[in-house]
Amino acid sequence: MLAARQLQGFYLGYRQQSLRRVYLLSRHYVMIKILIAISILFVPVSVDAYSFSNEQAVSAGQEKNLTFNSPDISLHAQKIEMTLGDAIYLGLRNNRAIRSAYLNRISQKFDLTVSQDRFNPKLTLSGNYLATYNQDDRYRQGAVSPKTTILTPYGSRVSLGWNYINTKANMAGFSTNDGASITVIQPLLRGAGKNIATAPVRLAQLSEQINRLNLKSIISQTVTGIITSYRALLHAQEQLKIARESLNRSHKLVDVNRAMIAAGRMAEFEIVQAEAEVASQELNFEQARNDLDAKRLELLQLLSLDLNTPIEATESLQAHDTKVDVVQAIKQAEYSQPQWLIKLIENEQANIDLAVAHNNSQWDVSLVGGANQVRRRDNQSGVSRTWENYVGIQVEIPVNDMSIHQAEVQARVNVRNSGIQLAEAHQQLEREVTNAVRDINARWRQYEISQRARDLSLRKLEIECEKLTVGRSSNFQVLSYENDLRNAENARLNTLINYLNAQAELDQQLGTTLQSWDITIND
């Protein structure tokens, strides 16, 4: 009983000492973390390197990159983790193609504004002041002539003007002459009708729709390119990891060989195979590292960032089976694919151009009417007034002029060509969407097969390594299985990246890239 109590006391004392040691170690660990945090705070890193403004997706006037200003402590050795969402955000913000597209939208919007201003009154102000000398007298004359013109949506043209002239002479005295006039012209054939008069505005509106679709297409293509480039960087990182693991396994095989040689279970010359494999894996490792740098620079170029920025792709490589119906995919593409919608609009524009060209080939027959009034005042005759009203018809008939039908013939040809191109575009749309759907299904099956092949290759190599340790295998067989595993891992990685890229390509073909990434065009 006494021995038990002594043993219990010894255990409690030992436990208290252990807890005290753990407590002291934890305090030291916390102090070390605090010192590290304080030292990080004093590292002279530019805050601008990580600051992003809340401007629109694309800034037309500024280009901001991730920069590092510390001359003493370089952060290029550190990796900046970047997810796929981060890359897309930076691309929307900095990519030069997108910024250029938004700059072009400034002039395109102004073109639409000019066309829509077609039916607003146009005012012209003109005036002059002249000093005239001749053998009889000296004159000083001032004139002002405002004039406004209105074009109606039915082709009518109304002009209203006023003219005022004031003359002062040394001998003849002064005189004033002012009057107002109004003129109305209503076309009956050429230029008549709402469809013809408003055709330029409708063409401008359709062009604006095309411009917006082109902007959407540019952004979608850029986002798809960023996704592909980002996954190429991921692919290069994983290949470097595979090469590093293969190199480590080769070194371990050399160690096993040396142990077996030391134990007298292997001839010394047989280690040459394993050492040659190490050299081969070192070469593969260097090639993978070089490819990683190339893919990093490619992504930085797309993001318009400093090429020295040490980014690292951190998105997890995960894939899920996606079931897509071909018929529904084609319907979605017909609804949202920018290039297909542009073809539809261009076909409508061709029909409008034909209607305008046919109208321009007709006779120019118009009703005209107007009125004017003139008032004159001078020193000799006093005030006098005159007025005039008129109404009539004016006709212009071209004779033996084939050029007036040239535009109509060309417009008819353009309409037929547009129909042919529209049919070709629709068939191409169906083919590309069908290929994209089939490709994504095939890529998934390939990924499943490669995953199973990789697992079996790994298990096969593990078994062969166990056999080698007991002398039932050879270096040649292990190296052969090692090569099979490396090929299987690369095949699995390639099929996974290809499947993910096939998803992005399907989004591109359906015109749903922006919807998939919740991107709204700020236009």
RODO-2510 file (C-alpha; in nm, 4 decimals, decimal comma):
residues 523
     n   res          X          Y          Z
     1     m     0,0000     0,0000     0,0000
     2     l     0,2818     0,2396     0,0900
     3     a     0,4639     0,1519    -0,2286
     4     a     0,1504     0,2295    -0,4282
     5     r     0,1192     0,5726    -0,2656
     6     q     0,4855     0,6469    -0,3344
     7     l     0,4394     0,5409    -0,6940
     8     q     0,1290     0,7611    -0,7253
     9     g     0,3147     1,0598    -0,5748
    10     f     0,6045     1,0071    -0,8113
    11     y     0,3612     0,9939    -1,1047
    12     l     0,1840     1,3162    -0,9971
    13     g     0,5159     1,4971    -0,9507
    14     y     0,6402     1,3796    -1,2869
    15     r     0,3124     1,4891    -1,4491
    16     q     0,3355     1,8367    -1,2939
    17     q     0,6935     1,8721    -1,4181
    18     s     0,5851     1,7585    -1,7652
    19     l     0,2981     2,0039    -1,7717
    20     r     0,5314     2,2821    -1,6572
    21     r     0,7728     2,1948    -1,9385
    22     v     0,4889     2,1950    -2,1934
    23     y     0,3704     2,5299    -2,0571
    24     l     0,7186     2,6811    -2,0853
    25     l     0,7604     2,5405    -2,4351
    26     s     0,4214     2,6797    -2,5381
    27     r     0,5185     3,0218    -2,3958
    28     h     0,8426     3,0105    -2,5907
    29     y     0,6536     2,9070    -2,9025
    30     v     0,4073     3,1952    -2,8632
    31     m     0,6913     3,4419    -2,8070
    32     i     0,8665     3,3147    -3,1199
    33     k     0,5473     3,3629    -3,3226
    34     i     0,5090     3,7165    -3,1876
    35     l     0,8687     3,8016    -3,2776
    36     i     0,8203     3,6619    -3,6268
    37     a     0,5010     3,8639    -3,6700
    38     i     0,6757     4,1813    -3,5508
    39     s     0,9649     4,1214    -3,7886
    40     i     0,7220     4,0762    -4,0772
    41     l     0,5554     4,4039    -3,9925
    42     f     0,8863     4,5835    -4,0365
    43     v     0,9653     4,4284    -4,3739
    44     p     0,9554     4,7237    -4,6193
    45     v     0,6959     4,5915    -4,8598
    46     s     0,5008     4,8359    -5,0765
    47     v     0,1343     4,8361    -4,9815
    48     d     0,0487     4,9161    -5,3424
    49     a     0,1665     4,5683    -5,4320
    50     y    -0,1498     4,4202    -5,2870
    51     s    -0,3983     4,7079    -5,3105
    52     f    -0,6743     4,6987    -5,5695
    53     s    -0,9117     4,9842    -5,6433
    54     n    -1,2880     4,9409    -5,6599
    55     e    -1,3093     5,0757    -6,0118
    56     q    -1,4971     4,9066    -6,2943
    57     a    -1,3784     4,5770    -6,4376
    58     v    -1,1605     4,7518    -6,6922
    59     s    -0,9806     5,0828    -6,6359
    60     a    -0,9224     5,2663    -6,9624
    61     g    -0,6604     5,5041    -6,8339
    62     q    -0,4471     5,3192    -6,5772
    63     e    -0,2473     5,0003    -6,5572
    64     k    -0,1697     4,8713    -6,2093
    65     n     0,0619     4,5781    -6,1546
    66     l     0,1784     4,3826    -5,8545
    67     t     0,5109     4,5497    -5,7721
    68     f     0,7673     4,5159    -5,4970
    69     n     0,9744     4,8171    -5,3972
    70     s     1,2052     4,6762    -5,1298
    71     p     1,5701     4,6876    -5,2402
    72     d     1,6982     4,5008    -4,9358
    73     i     1,4565     4,2135    -4,8789
    74     s     1,3291     4,0687    -5,2064
    75     l     0,9912     3,9020    -5,2090
    76     h     1,0545     3,7434    -5,5487
    77     a     1,1695     3,4354    -5,3635
    78     q     0,8263     3,4148    -5,2012
    79     k     0,5251     3,2873    -5,3893
    80     i     0,2069     3,4889    -5,4285
    81     e    -0,0799     3,2426    -5,4132
    82     m    -0,3391     3,2979    -5,6834
    83     t    -0,6693     3,1194    -5,7318
    84     l    -0,8470     3,0940    -6,0646
    85     g    -1,0984     3,3549    -5,9496
    86     d    -0,8126     3,5918    -5,8656
    87     a    -0,6634     3,5428    -6,2105
    88     i    -0,9947     3,6151    -6,3828
    89     y    -1,0477     3,9273    -6,1718
    90     l    -0,7012     4,0598    -6,2511
    91     g    -0,7520     3,9790    -6,6180
    92     l    -1,0793     4,1710    -6,6326
    93     r    -0,9094     4,4601    -6,4597
    94     n    -0,5753     4,4744    -6,6406
    95     n    -0,5924     4,2828    -6,9690
    96     r    -0,4964     4,5147    -7,2534
    97     a    -0,7331     4,3626    -7,5091
    98     i    -1,0303     4,4254    -7,2790
    99     r    -0,9144     4,7765    -7,1993
   100     s    -0,8775     4,8523    -7,5700
   101     a    -1,2259     4,7148    -7,6356
   102     y    -1,3726     4,9456    -7,3712
   103     l    -1,1895     5,2412    -7,5241
   104     n    -1,3410     5,1589    -7,8626
   105     r    -1,6836     5,1602    -7,7018
   106     i    -1,6480     5,5340    -7,6385
   107     s    -1,6472     5,6177    -8,0094
   108     q    -1,9039     5,3485    -8,0868
   109     k    -2,1517     5,4924    -7,8387
   110     f    -2,0978     5,8387    -7,9818
   111     d    -2,1717     5,7061    -8,3320
   112     l    -2,5082     5,5825    -8,2055
   113     t    -2,5785     5,9178    -8,0396
   114     v    -2,5080     6,0982    -8,3674
   115     s    -2,7461     5,8696    -8,5581
   116     q    -3,0230     5,9093    -8,3015
   117     d    -2,9844     6,2877    -8,3279
   118     r    -3,0993     6,2666    -8,6898
   119     f    -3,4544     6,3933    -8,6226
   120     n    -3,3632     6,6692    -8,3786
   121     p    -3,3690     7,0310    -8,5064
   122     k    -3,0406     7,1538    -8,6506
   123     l    -2,9665     7,5230    -8,5955
   124     t    -2,7123     7,7190    -8,7976
   125     l    -2,6007     8,0700    -8,7077
   126     s    -2,4162     8,2789    -8,9661
   127     g    -2,3241     8,6456    -8,9776
   128     n    -2,0789     8,8938    -9,1222
   129     y    -1,9678     9,2543    -9,0997
   130     l    -1,8242     9,4379    -9,4026
   131     a    -1,6765     9,7817    -9,4557
   132     t    -1,7053     9,8820    -9,8226
   133     y    -1,5482    10,1772   -10,0022
   134     n    -1,6196    10,2970   -10,3577
   135     q    -1,6034    10,6147   -10,5622
   136     d    -1,9414    10,7357   -10,4361
   137     d    -1,9674    10,6444   -10,0713
   138     r    -1,8508    10,4404    -9,7777
   139     y    -2,0667    10,1588    -9,6398
   140     r    -2,0670     9,9571    -9,3205
   141     q    -2,2892     9,6518    -9,3361
   142     g    -2,3737     9,3898    -9,0736
   143     a    -2,5795     9,0744    -9,1359
   144     v    -2,7055     8,7843    -8,9255
   145     s    -2,8899     8,4809    -9,0616
   146     p    -3,0080     8,2060    -8,8229
   147     k    -3,1580     7,8969    -8,9873
   148     t    -3,3062     7,5759    -8,8508
   149     t    -3,3833     7,2520    -9,0320
   150     i    -3,5980     6,9635    -8,9113
   151     l    -3,6134     6,6148    -9,0653
   152     t    -3,9192     6,4133    -8,9618
   153     p    -3,9370     6,0323    -8,9309
   154     y    -4,1567     6,0300    -9,2444
   155     g    -3,9002     6,1992    -9,4663
   156     s    -4,0424     6,5521    -9,4491
   157     r    -3,7895     6,8342    -9,4364
   158     v    -3,8869     7,1682    -9,2820
   159     s    -3,6573     7,4718    -9,3031
   160     l    -3,7147     7,7961    -9,1155
   161     g    -3,4851     8,0950    -9,1566
   162     w    -3,4565     8,4639    -9,0767
   163     n    -3,2268     8,7166    -9,2416
   164     y    -3,1383     9,0618    -9,1104
   165     i    -2,9108     9,3152    -9,2876
   166     n    -2,8215     9,6583    -9,1518
   167     t    -2,6416     9,9044    -9,3781
   168     k    -2,5014    10,2462    -9,2876
   169     a    -2,3551    10,4834    -9,5474
   170     n    -2,1977    10,8260    -9,5111
   171     m    -2,4004    10,9767    -9,7969
   172     a    -2,7011    10,7431    -9,8458
   173     g    -2,7845    10,7120    -9,4775
   174     f    -2,8994    10,3844    -9,3220
   175     s    -3,1240    10,0991    -9,4317
   176     t    -3,2407     9,7683    -9,2812
   177     n    -3,3660     9,4601    -9,4534
   178     d    -3,5074     9,1642    -9,2632
   179     g    -3,7327     8,8765    -9,3484
   180     a    -3,8427     8,5260    -9,2508
   181     s    -3,9003     8,2218    -9,4682
   182     i    -4,0323     7,8684    -9,4233
   183     t    -4,0015     7,5772    -9,6644
   184     v    -4,1593     7,2303    -9,6472
   185     i    -4,0579     6,9405    -9,8738
   186     q    -4,2414     6,6072    -9,8548
   187     p    -4,0980     6,3231   -10,0683
   188     l    -4,3517     6,0985   -10,2413
   189     l    -4,1233     5,8294   -10,3871
   190     r    -3,7500     5,8518   -10,3169
   191     g    -3,6908     5,9047    -9,9437
   192     a    -4,0605     5,8705    -9,8556
   193     g    -4,1984     5,6559    -9,5757
   194     k    -4,1054     5,5865    -9,2169
   195     n    -3,9117     5,2681    -9,2951
   196     i    -3,6806     5,4533    -9,5333
   197     a    -3,6430     5,7717    -9,3292
   198     t    -3,5595     5,5830    -9,0093
   199     a    -3,3326     5,3257    -9,1801
   200     p    -3,0058     5,5008    -9,0774
   201     v    -3,1163     5,5024    -8,7137
   202     r    -3,2139     5,1350    -8,7220
   203     l    -2,8833     5,0450    -8,8877
   204     a    -2,6964     5,2364    -8,6175
   205     q    -2,8922     5,0584    -8,3439
   206     l    -2,8149     4,7206    -8,5004
   207     s    -2,4477     4,8176    -8,5247
   208     e    -2,4567     4,9056    -8,1553
   209     q    -2,5933     4,5582    -8,0787
   210     i    -2,3087     4,4076    -8,2818
   211     n    -2,0563     4,6195    -8,0938
   212     r    -2,1918     4,5025    -7,7592
   213     l    -2,1810     4,1408    -7,8746
   214     n    -1,8228     4,1892    -7,9935
   215     l    -1,7337     4,3272    -7,6508
   216     k    -1,8937     4,0243    -7,4873
   217     s    -1,7055     3,7960    -7,7258
   218     i    -1,3716     3,9650    -7,6503
   219     i    -1,4258     3,9381    -7,2749
   220     s    -1,5399     3,5750    -7,3035
   221     q    -1,2408     3,4801    -7,5174
   222     t    -1,0055     3,6566    -7,2784
   223     v    -1,1572     3,4824    -6,9759
   224     t    -1,1319     3,1468    -7,1536
   225     g    -0,7710     3,2220    -7,2418
   226     i    -0,6951     3,3102    -6,8799
   227     i    -0,8599     2,9883    -6,7614
   228     t    -0,6594     2,7826    -7,0101
   229     s    -0,3344     2,9610    -6,9248
   230     y    -0,3972     2,9278    -6,5507
   231     r    -0,4573     2,5553    -6,5852
   232     a    -0,1469     2,5286    -6,8012
   233     l     0,0418     2,6764    -6,5055
   234     l    -0,1265     2,4247    -6,2754
   235     h    -0,0322     2,1502    -6,5199
   236     a     0,3309     2,2640    -6,5171
   237     q     0,3326     2,2777    -6,1360
   238     e     0,1939     1,9255    -6,1115
   239     q     0,4413     1,7999    -6,3707
   240     l     0,7221     1,9498    -6,1647
   241     k     0,5799     1,7736    -5,8598
   242     i     0,5642     1,4436    -6,0485
   243     a     0,9217     1,4917    -6,1692
   244     r     1,0369     1,5684    -5,8139
   245     e     0,8634     1,2586    -5,6760
   246     s     1,0142     1,0448    -5,9510
   247     l     1,3575     1,1871    -5,8710
   248     n     1,3077     1,1110    -5,5008
   249     r     1,2040     0,7539    -5,5797
   250     s     1,5144     0,7172    -5,7968
   251     h     1,7346     0,8350    -5,5096
   252     k     1,5631     0,5900    -5,2757
   253     l     1,6250     0,3098    -5,5235
   254     v     1,9949     0,4009    -5,5281
   255     d     1,9971     0,3876    -5,1472
   256     v     1,8316     0,0454    -5,1547
   257     n     2,0872    -0,0765    -5,4070
   258     r     2,3733     0,0464    -5,1906
   259     a     2,2288    -0,1283    -4,8882
   260     m     2,1925    -0,4517    -5,0845
   261     i     2,5488    -0,4183    -5,2176
   262     a     2,6742    -0,3643    -4,8640
   263     a     2,4850    -0,6744    -4,7541
   264     g     2,6355    -0,8751    -5,0391
   265     r     2,3000    -0,9373    -5,2039
   266     m     2,3693    -0,7382    -5,5232
   267     a     2,6657    -0,6964    -5,7520
   268     e     2,8231    -0,3520    -5,7349
   269     f     2,7960    -0,2855    -6,1074
   270     e     2,4170    -0,3255    -6,1022
   271     i     2,3780     0,0118    -5,9291
   272     v     2,4685     0,1820    -6,2571
   273     q     2,1108     0,1385    -6,3815
   274     a     1,9680     0,3192    -6,0793
   275     e     2,2249     0,5978    -6,1013
   276     a     2,1500     0,6445    -6,4715
   277     e     1,7828     0,6716    -6,3820
   278     v     1,8677     0,9454    -6,1306
   279     a     2,0452     1,1430    -6,4027
   280     s     1,7478     1,0959    -6,6350
   281     q     1,5042     1,2126    -6,3678
   282     e     1,7211     1,5165    -6,2941
   283     l     1,6956     1,6079    -6,6620
   284     n     1,3168     1,5678    -6,6518
   285     f     1,3048     1,7822    -6,3398
   286     e     1,4986     2,0648    -6,5063
   287     q     1,2755     2,0486    -6,8128
   288     a     0,9637     2,0633    -6,5946
   289     r     1,1003     2,3623    -6,4048
   290     n     1,1771     2,5449    -6,7290
   291     d     0,8266     2,4731    -6,8588
   292     l     0,6825     2,6063    -6,5324
   293     d     0,8602     2,9392    -6,5789
   294     a     0,7336     2,9639    -6,9376
   295     k     0,3721     2,9017    -6,8319
   296     r     0,4030     3,1535    -6,5492
   297     l     0,5227     3,4220    -6,7898
   298     e     0,2405     3,3399    -7,0299
   299     l    -0,0216     3,3903    -6,7594
   300     l     0,1412     3,7117    -6,6368
   301     q     0,1324     3,8442    -6,9930
   302     l    -0,2423     3,7783    -7,0129
   303     l    -0,2959     3,9466    -6,6776
   304     s    -0,0754     4,2435    -6,7784
   305     l     0,1318     4,2019    -6,4624
   306     d     0,5027     4,2438    -6,4007
   307     l     0,6789     3,9423    -6,5508
   308     n     0,8915     3,9136    -6,2354
   309     t     0,5857     3,8524    -6,0168
   310     p     0,6350     3,5107    -5,8469
   311     i     0,2808     3,3755    -5,8668
   312     e     0,1733     3,0244    -5,7750
   313     a    -0,1522     2,8644    -5,8876
   314     t    -0,3313     2,7242    -5,5834
   315     e    -0,6625     2,6111    -5,7323
   316     s    -0,7384     2,2516    -5,6442
   317     l    -0,7560     2,0159    -5,9408
   318     q    -1,0971     1,8571    -5,8993
   319     a    -1,3357     1,7320    -6,1632
   320     h    -1,6986     1,6278    -6,1587
   321     d    -1,8929     1,4573    -6,4320
   322     t    -2,1100     1,7013    -6,6280
   323     k    -2,4112     1,5746    -6,8202
   324     v    -2,5009     1,7924    -7,1188
   325     d    -2,7831     1,7330    -7,3662
   326     v    -2,6862     1,8183    -7,7240
   327     v    -3,0279     1,9540    -7,8236
   328     q    -3,0501     2,1824    -7,5207
   329     a    -2,6908     2,2933    -7,5756
   330     i    -2,7671     2,3960    -7,9356
   331     k    -3,0731     2,5914    -7,8215
   332     q    -2,8641     2,7686    -7,5592
   333     a    -2,6001     2,8550    -7,8191
   334     e    -2,8655     2,9941    -8,0546
   335     y    -2,9830     3,2162    -7,7719
   336     s    -2,6527     3,3452    -7,6327
   337     q    -2,3588     3,2686    -7,8663
   338     p    -2,2246     3,6128    -7,9724
   339     q    -2,0952     3,5200    -8,3187
   340     w    -2,4242     3,3548    -8,4147
   341     l    -2,6261     3,6525    -8,2928
   342     i    -2,3982     3,8841    -8,4925
   343     k    -2,4750     3,6849    -8,8084
   344     l    -2,8483     3,7265    -8,7463
   345     i    -2,8095     4,1019    -8,7055
   346     e    -2,5926     4,1307    -9,0170
   347     n    -2,8624     3,9510    -9,2164
   348     e    -3,1187     4,2036    -9,0926
   349     q    -2,8861     4,4888    -9,1867
   350     a    -2,8514     4,3487    -9,5387
   351     n    -3,2309     4,3495    -9,5821
   352     i    -3,2528     4,7117    -9,4660
   353     d    -2,9751     4,8102    -9,7078
   354     l    -3,1690     4,6450    -9,9910
   355     a    -3,4863     4,8377    -9,9067
   356     v    -3,2928     5,1662    -9,9011
   357     a    -3,1111     5,0886   -10,2282
   358     h    -3,4396     5,0023   -10,4007
   359     n    -3,5963     5,3266   -10,2779
   360     n    -3,2990     5,5318   -10,3984
   361     s    -3,3453     5,3974   -10,7519
   362     q    -3,6937     5,5525   -10,7778
   363     w    -3,7836     5,8953   -10,9166
   364     d    -3,7470     6,1983   -10,6958
   365     v    -4,1030     6,3318   -10,6678
   366     s    -4,1793     6,5718   -10,3836
   367     l    -4,4452     6,8154   -10,2732
   368     v    -4,3054     7,1584   -10,1921
   369     g    -4,4564     7,4556   -10,0172
   370     g    -4,3361     7,7663    -9,8453
   371     a    -4,3799     8,1286    -9,7519
   372     n    -4,1531     8,4276    -9,7023
   373     q    -4,1894     8,7860    -9,5916
   374     v    -3,9456     9,0753    -9,6355
   375     r    -3,9489     9,4132    -9,4642
   376     r    -3,7305     9,7051    -9,5795
   377     r    -3,6726    10,0399    -9,4163
   378     d    -3,4496    10,3310    -9,5249
   379     n    -3,4220    10,7094    -9,5001
   380     q    -3,5807    10,7854    -9,8349
   381     s    -3,8790    10,5477    -9,8859
   382     g    -3,9581    10,4633    -9,5271
   383     v    -4,0934    10,1139    -9,4511
   384     s    -4,2013     9,8638    -9,7181
   385     r    -4,3217     9,5025    -9,6826
   386     t    -4,3499     9,2183    -9,9321
   387     w    -4,4639     8,8577    -9,8892
   388     e    -4,4966     8,5438   -10,0996
   389     n    -4,6595     8,2017   -10,0557
   390     y    -4,6140     7,9041   -10,2882
   391     v    -4,7045     7,5349   -10,3206
   392     g    -4,6249     7,2834   -10,5920
   393     i    -4,4513     6,9643   -10,6956
   394     q    -4,0962     6,8990   -10,8064
   395     v    -3,9797     6,6026   -11,0121
   396     e    -3,6336     6,4703   -11,0955
   397     i    -3,6220     6,1769   -11,3404
   398     p    -3,2824     6,0289   -11,4337
   399     v    -3,2588     5,9080   -11,7945
   400     n    -3,0053     5,6519   -11,9236
   401     d    -2,8246     5,6399   -11,5882
   402     m    -2,7470     5,2779   -11,4993
   403     s    -2,5508     5,3736   -11,1889
   404     i    -2,8689     5,4330   -10,9908
   405     h    -2,9453     5,0579   -11,0140
   406     q    -2,5915     4,9514   -10,9277
   407     a    -2,6396     4,9838   -10,5519
   408     e    -2,9673     4,7901   -10,5668
   409     v    -2,8106     4,5005   -10,7587
   410     q    -2,5229     4,4852   -10,5116
   411     a    -2,7655     4,4967   -10,2182
   412     r    -2,9641     4,2018   -10,3599
   413     v    -2,6443     4,0014   -10,3982
   414     n    -2,5475     4,0889   -10,0406
   415     v    -2,8842     3,9668    -9,9124
   416     r    -2,8432     3,6319   -10,0872
   417     n    -2,4854     3,5957    -9,9659
   418     s    -2,5992     3,6835    -9,6152
   419     g    -2,8574     3,4047    -9,6286
   420     i    -2,5920     3,1574    -9,7419
   421     q    -2,3525     3,2701    -9,4701
   422     l    -2,6290     3,2467    -9,2110
   423     a    -2,7018     2,8855    -9,3065
   424     e    -2,3292     2,8071    -9,2965
   425     a    -2,2942     2,9755    -8,9571
   426     h    -2,5847     2,7764    -8,8125
   427     q    -2,4429     2,4474    -8,9362
   428     q    -2,1031     2,5416    -8,7966
   429     l    -2,2694     2,6296    -8,4653
   430     e    -2,4365     2,2887    -8,4487
   431     r    -2,1112     2,1134    -8,5390
   432     e    -1,8992     2,3003    -8,2840
   433     v    -2,1512     2,2552    -8,0025
   434     t    -2,1931     1,8851    -8,0854
   435     n    -1,8158     1,8397    -8,0892
   436     a    -1,7806     2,0267    -7,7591
   437     v    -2,0458     1,8103    -7,5901
   438     r    -1,8964     1,4894    -7,7273
   439     d    -1,5473     1,6034    -7,6327
   440     i    -1,6403     1,6764    -7,2720
   441     n    -1,7982     1,3308    -7,2364
   442     a    -1,4960     1,1619    -7,3942
   443     r    -1,2559     1,3596    -7,1765
   444     w    -1,4366     1,2448    -6,8623
   445     r    -1,4152     0,8785    -6,9647
   446     q    -1,0450     0,9224    -7,0416
   447     y    -0,9919     1,0789    -6,7003
   448     e    -1,1627     0,7885    -6,5238
   449     i    -0,9500     0,5367    -6,7141
   450     s    -0,6276     0,7274    -6,6465
   451     q    -0,7148     0,7525    -6,2761
   452     r    -0,7584     0,3763    -6,2556
   453     a    -0,4390     0,3175    -6,4550
   454     r    -0,2418     0,5452    -6,2239
   455     d    -0,3649     0,3668    -5,9104
   456     l    -0,2770     0,0274    -6,0566
   457     s     0,0668     0,1472    -6,1691
   458     l     0,1408     0,2785    -5,8206
   459     r     0,0354    -0,0482    -5,6621
   460     k     0,2389    -0,2423    -5,9174
   461     l     0,5514    -0,0400    -5,8360
   462     e     0,5025    -0,0808    -5,4613
   463     i     0,4788    -0,4580    -5,4993
   464     e     0,7870    -0,4691    -5,7191
   465     c     0,9860    -0,2604    -5,4696
   466     e     0,8907    -0,5041    -5,1932
   467     k     1,0049    -0,7925    -5,4137
   468     l     1,3344    -0,6126    -5,4793
   469     t     1,4089    -0,5845    -5,1075
   470     v     1,3802    -0,9627    -5,0713
   471     g     1,5815    -1,0325    -5,3847
   472     r     1,2924    -1,1459    -5,6061
   473     s     1,3146    -0,8603    -5,8574
   474     s     1,5730    -0,6534    -6,0407
   475     n     1,6634    -0,2905    -6,0926
   476     f     1,5517    -0,3133    -6,4521
   477     q     1,2019    -0,4262    -6,3552
   478     v     1,1654    -0,1604    -6,0865
   479     l     1,2860     0,1126    -6,3211
   480     s     1,0461    -0,0091    -6,5866
   481     y     0,7542     0,0078    -6,3442
   482     e     0,8771     0,3475    -6,2238
   483     n     0,8600     0,4719    -6,5822
   484     d     0,5100     0,3237    -6,6161
   485     l     0,3967     0,5080    -6,3028
   486     r     0,5414     0,8360    -6,4231
   487     n     0,3658     0,7973    -6,7571
   488     a     0,0404     0,7054    -6,5825
   489     e     0,0621     1,0085    -6,3536
   490     n     0,1284     1,2371    -6,6489
   491     a    -0,1574     1,0778    -6,8420
   492     r    -0,3926     1,1291    -6,5470
   493     l    -0,2820     1,4909    -6,5141
   494     n    -0,3211     1,5541    -6,8874
   495     t    -0,6692     1,4037    -6,9036
   496     l    -0,7786     1,6008    -6,5966
   497     i    -0,6556     1,9323    -6,7410
   498     n    -0,8064     1,8475    -7,0796
   499     y    -1,1430     1,7747    -6,9192
   500     l    -1,1436     2,1029    -6,7272
   501     n    -1,0427     2,2917    -7,0420
   502     a    -1,3185     2,1134    -7,2324
   503     q    -1,5676     2,2568    -6,9829
   504     a    -1,4338     2,6071    -7,0480
   505     e    -1,4476     2,5476    -7,4241
   506     l    -1,8090     2,4302    -7,3975
   507     d    -1,8967     2,7496    -7,2110
   508     q    -1,7264     2,9451    -7,4886
   509     q    -1,9242     2,7657    -7,7599
   510     l    -2,2538     2,8137    -7,5752
   511     g    -2,1829     3,1806    -7,5023
   512     t    -2,2253     3,1228    -7,1279
   513     t    -1,8724     3,1984    -7,0051
   514     l    -1,9712     3,5246    -6,8386
   515     q    -2,2777     3,3681    -6,6758
   516     s    -2,0726     3,0767    -6,5437
   517     w    -1,8342     3,3168    -6,3692
   518     d    -2,0993     3,5738    -6,2659
   519     i    -1,9396     3,8452    -6,4785
   520     t    -2,1511     4,1478    -6,5677
   521     i    -2,0370     4,3739    -6,8501
   522     n    -2,0080     4,7302    -6,7250
   523     d    -2,1101     4,9066    -7,0450
***
